[in-house]
Amino acid sequence: MPPMTRRFLPAVLLGGLLGVTAARPARAWRPAGPVTLIIPFAPGGATDWLAELIAPALSERLGTAVTTEHLAGEAGERAMRALLQAPADGHHLLLGNLGFFAFNPHFYGSLAYDPLSDFAPIGLVGTSPMVLLASQHSGITDVASLRRQAEQGPLTIASAGRGSTLHMGGVMLMRALGNGGELVPYASGGPAREDLAAGLLDIMVDQAITAIPATHLGARAIAVLGPQRLPELATVPTAGEIGLAMPDLAIWNLLVARAGTPAPIIQALAEALEAMLGDEMVARRLAGDSVITPEGAERGPRAAADLIRAEHARWGAFIRAARMD
């Protein structure tokens, strides 16, 4: 072999090795330390229950501790500010629900966040249909007795801050009954369920995830506010089946990071969430509490972003039409 060829051969081999190295996919992002999952509610609610379930499941898949931090109050702004003030590095996430992205922006004129531009969606975690509950002390056993009671005088209906799911459910129910029921404010759903069980409150609209346990503690399920019955409440009709004119209302929860978080980080977090949703134990626990998990095209960052935009527009139109804003 000529000398020039011998000198050239190592260069060719080196170039080939460099090419192989360059083509090798980069290692997936992993957190450099613990991840904080911000919960915009006080402990004890449906979102808190969901967070306590998914935090250890995500921790296992990310290879680091995932801890929850409850930052309730200010119509969600306290929690949102905490996320938006944190570095956009994937170490601070937020588990938000329908209210913060689709209700509150239409009730409050100067929020500290823009639901359409300040967040990087990671994925939908699950959806919990709403259930109309009545106290077993109220004499309300079905929609007919519900209407009779409403005609005799205003019913006491659980509510909370403007834009909360309790508030929206209560207002929707008042419109469906056509009377001026009395909205009773609560800090959260937990105290409302306690008063319902004790007979101090007539009715409330609650998420299935917490409504189903309440049926064992002094509450009666009257209707499901969705297109189909729930397996765990198989004998309870939908609002449509009994002629109760209420829009379908289901509370979805999704995982978001701060806007500006690099795409590889969002992708790694989305893959961890996808793996968690595919875990048989997690899926079984979610299904057992009537949390509907996303399937196929409903999963991932793009689907979550589309959901936020669509629901923001849908409920904005409803709130304006109902003159609730």
C-alpha positions in Angstrom: 0.0 0.0 0.0 1.5 3.4 -0.9 2.6 5.6 2.0 -0.1 8.2 1.3 -2.8 5.6 1.5 -1.4 4.3 4.8 -1.5 7.8 6.3 -5.0 8.4 5.0 -6.5 5.1 6.4 -6.5 6.2 10.1 -8.2 9.5 9.1 -10.9 7.6 7.3 -11.5 5.2 10.3 -11.5 8.2 12.7 -14.0 10.0 10.5 -16.2 7.0 10.4 -16.1 6.6 14.2 -17.0 10.3 14.6 -19.9 9.9 12.2 -21.2 7.0 14.2 -20.8 8.9 17.4 -22.6 12.0 16.0 -25.5 9.8 14.7 -26.0 8.1 18.1 -29.2 9.6 19.8 -28.6 11.8 22.8 -29.4 10.5 26.2 -32.9 11.4 27.3 -33.2 14.2 29.8 -33.3 13.3 33.5 -33.8 15.6 36.4 -30.7 16.8 38.2 -32.5 16.8 41.5 -35.9 16.5 43.1 -39.0 17.6 41.2 -41.7 19.7 42.9 -45.3 19.1 41.9 -47.3 22.1 42.7 -51.0 21.6 43.7 -53.2 24.7 43.5 -55.5 23.4 46.2 -55.5 22.7 49.9 -54.9 19.0 50.9 -57.9 16.7 50.9 -59.5 17.4 47.5 -59.8 15.4 44.3 -56.7 17.0 42.7 -54.7 16.3 45.9 -55.8 12.6 45.7 -54.6 12.4 42.1 -51.3 14.1 42.9 -50.6 11.7 45.8 -51.2 8.8 43.3 -49.1 10.1 40.4 -46.2 11.6 42.4 -44.5 8.3 43.4 -45.4 6.8 39.9 -43.6 9.7 38.2 -40.7 9.5 40.7 -40.1 5.9 39.8 -39.9 6.7 36.1 -37.8 9.9 36.4 -35.4 8.4 38.8 -35.7 11.2 41.4 -38.0 12.2 44.2 -41.2 14.0 43.2 -42.7 15.9 46.1 -46.0 17.7 46.3 -46.4 21.3 47.4 -49.9 22.7 48.1 -50.3 26.4 47.3 -54.0 27.1 47.5 -55.7 30.5 47.3 -56.1 33.6 45.1 -58.1 31.8 42.4 -55.0 29.7 41.7 -52.7 32.6 41.1 -50.5 31.7 44.1 -49.7 28.4 42.6 -49.3 29.7 39.0 -46.9 32.4 40.2 -44.8 29.9 42.0 -44.4 27.9 38.7 -43.8 30.9 36.5 -41.2 32.3 38.9 -39.3 28.9 39.0 -36.6 28.1 36.4 -37.8 26.6 33.2 -35.8 23.5 33.7 -38.4 20.8 34.4 -37.9 20.7 38.1 -41.1 22.5 38.9 -44.4 21.2 37.5 -48.0 22.0 38.2 -51.1 19.7 38.3 -53.9 22.0 37.1 -57.5 21.4 36.3 -60.2 22.8 34.0 -61.0 25.6 36.4 -57.7 27.3 36.2 -57.4 27.1 32.4 -61.0 27.5 31.2 -63.1 29.1 34.0 -61.0 31.6 35.9 -59.7 33.5 32.9 -63.3 34.5 32.2 -64.1 35.5 35.7 -61.1 37.5 36.7 -59.9 40.4 34.5 -56.3 40.6 35.6 -54.9 37.2 36.4 -51.2 36.8 37.0 -51.0 34.2 34.2 -52.2 33.6 30.6 -53.5 30.0 30.3 -52.8 30.0 26.6 -49.2 31.2 26.5 -47.6 30.9 29.9 -47.4 27.1 30.2 -45.8 24.2 28.4 -48.4 21.4 28.5 -47.0 17.9 29.2 -50.1 15.8 29.0 -53.6 15.0 30.2 -53.6 12.9 33.4 -57.3 12.0 33.6 -60.9 13.3 33.6 -63.4 13.0 36.4 -67.1 13.4 35.4 -69.3 15.5 37.8 -72.1 14.0 39.8 -75.2 15.6 41.3 -75.4 14.7 45.0 -78.2 15.2 47.5 -78.2 14.8 51.2 -80.1 11.7 52.4 -81.7 14.1 55.0 -83.2 16.3 52.2 -85.9 14.0 50.9 -84.5 14.2 47.4 -84.2 10.8 45.9 -84.5 11.5 42.1 -85.0 14.4 39.7 -88.8 14.5 40.4 -88.4 15.0 44.1 -85.5 17.5 43.3 -87.9 19.6 41.3 -90.7 19.4 43.9 -88.3 20.5 46.7 -87.0 23.4 44.5 -90.6 24.6 43.9 -91.3 24.7 47.7 -88.3 26.9 48.4 -84.7 27.6 47.5 -82.4 24.7 48.0 -79.0 25.1 49.6 -76.4 24.4 47.0 -72.6 24.1 47.7 -70.4 26.7 46.1 -66.9 28.0 46.5 -64.9 30.9 44.9 -65.9 32.3 41.6 -64.7 30.0 38.8 -64.3 27.0 41.0 -65.9 23.7 39.9 -68.3 23.9 42.9 -69.4 27.3 41.9 -69.9 26.4 38.2 -71.8 23.2 39.1 -74.0 25.1 41.5 -74.8 27.9 39.0 -75.5 25.3 36.2 -77.9 23.5 38.6 -79.8 26.6 39.5 -80.2 27.4 35.8 -81.5 23.9 35.1 -84.0 24.1 38.0 -85.1 27.6 37.0 -85.1 29.0 40.5 -82.9 31.0 42.7 -81.4 28.4 44.9 -79.1 29.6 47.7 -75.4 29.1 47.0 -73.6 28.4 50.2 -69.8 29.2 50.0 -67.2 26.7 51.1 -63.4 26.9 51.1 -63.3 23.5 49.4 -65.4 20.4 48.6 -64.4 18.5 51.7 -66.4 20.6 54.2 -69.3 20.8 51.8 -69.5 17.0 51.7 -69.4 16.8 55.4 -72.3 19.2 55.7 -74.2 17.3 53.0 -73.8 14.1 55.0 -74.9 15.8 58.1 -78.0 17.3 56.5 -76.8 20.9 56.7 -76.7 21.2 52.9 -79.3 20.0 50.4 -77.3 19.4 47.2 -73.9 19.8 45.5 -72.2 19.0 42.2 -69.0 17.1 42.9 -66.3 15.2 41.0 -66.9 11.5 40.7 -63.6 10.8 42.3 -64.9 12.2 45.6 -68.6 11.9 45.0 -68.5 8.1 44.9 -67.0 7.7 48.4 -69.5 10.4 49.6 -72.4 8.0 48.7 -71.3 5.7 51.5 -71.3 8.6 54.0 -74.8 10.2 53.8 -75.0 11.4 50.2 -77.2 10.1 47.4 -76.2 10.3 43.7 -79.0 11.7 41.6 -77.4 12.2 38.2 -74.1 12.0 36.3 -73.3 15.2 34.3 -71.9 13.4 31.4 -72.8 11.5 28.2 -72.8 8.1 29.8 -73.3 6.3 33.1 -70.4 5.4 35.3 -69.7 1.7 36.1 -69.4 2.5 39.8 -72.8 4.3 39.8 -74.5 2.0 37.3 -78.0 2.7 38.5 -77.6 6.4 38.5 -78.9 8.0 35.2 -77.2 10.8 33.3 -78.7 14.3 33.4 -79.8 13.8 29.8 -81.7 10.6 30.6 -83.8 12.4 33.2 -84.4 15.6 31.3 -82.1 17.8 33.5 -80.8 20.4 31.1 -77.2 20.8 32.3 -74.1 20.9 30.1 -71.7 17.9 30.3 -69.2 18.8 32.9 -66.1 16.8 33.6 -63.1 18.0 35.4 -59.8 17.2 33.6 -56.4 17.4 35.2 -53.2 17.9 33.3 -49.5 18.3 33.9 -47.8 21.5 32.8 -44.4 23.1 33.1 -43.4 26.7 32.6 -43.4 28.1 29.1 -39.9 28.2 27.7 -39.0 24.8 29.1 -36.8 23.1 26.4 -38.5 20.6 24.2 -36.3 17.7 25.2 -37.3 18.2 28.8 -41.0 18.3 27.9 -40.6 15.2 25.8 -38.9 13.3 28.6 -41.6 14.3 31.1 -44.3 13.4 28.6 -42.7 9.9 28.1 -42.7 9.5 31.9 -46.3 10.4 32.1 -47.1 8.1 29.2 -45.4 5.2 31.0 -47.2 6.0 34.2 -50.6 5.9 32.5 -49.7 2.5 31.0 -48.9 1.1 34.4 -51.6 -1.5 35.3 -51.7 -0.7 39.0 -52.0 3.1 38.3 -54.7 2.5 35.6 -56.6 0.2 38.0 -56.7 2.7 40.8 -57.7 5.6 38.5 -60.5 3.5 36.9 -61.7 2.4 40.4 -62.5 6.0 41.2 -64.1 6.7 37.8 -61.1 8.7 36.5 -61.1 8.3 32.7 -57.5 8.2 31.4 -56.6 9.5 27.9 -56.2 7.1 25.1 -54.1 7.3 21.9 -54.3 10.7 20.3 -55.6 12.2 23.6 -52.2 11.8 25.2 -49.1 14.0 24.9 -48.2 17.7 24.9 -50.0 18.6 21.6 -53.3 17.0 22.7 -53.1 18.8 26.1 -52.5 22.2 24.4 -55.4 21.6 22.1 -57.6 20.7 25.1 -56.8 23.9 26.9 -57.6 26.0 23.8 -60.8 24.3 23.1 -62.1 24.3 26.7 -61.1 27.9 27.2 -63.2 28.9 24.2 -66.1 26.6 25.1 -66.6 27.7 28.7 -65.9 31.3 27.9 -68.9 31.3 25.6 -71.0 29.6 28.3 -70.0 32.1 31.0 -70.8 35.1 28.7 -74.1 33.6 27.6 -75.1 33.0 31.2 -73.9 36.5 32.1 -71.8 35.0 34.9 -68.8 37.2 34.0 
